[in-house]
C-alpha cells in the first residue's frame, strides 16, 4: 500500500514540475508580447504627435495664405 502511495506522490510531483515549466514558458511569451505591445503603443503616440504637428503647421500655412 505504501508503495502505491509513494508512486502516486512521485507521479504527481513530476506532473507538477512539468506544468510549472510550461507555465514559465507561457509567462515568458506573455512578457515578450507585453513588451511588443508597449513598443507599438509608443510608436502610435509618436505618430499621433507628428500628425498633430503636421496638421497645426498646415493650418497656420493656410491662414497665412488667406491673409
PyMOL commands that set and color helices and strands:
alter all, ss='L'
color gray80, all
select helices_A, chain A and resi 2-66
alter helices_A, ss='H'
color red, helices_A
deselect
rebuild
show_as cartoon
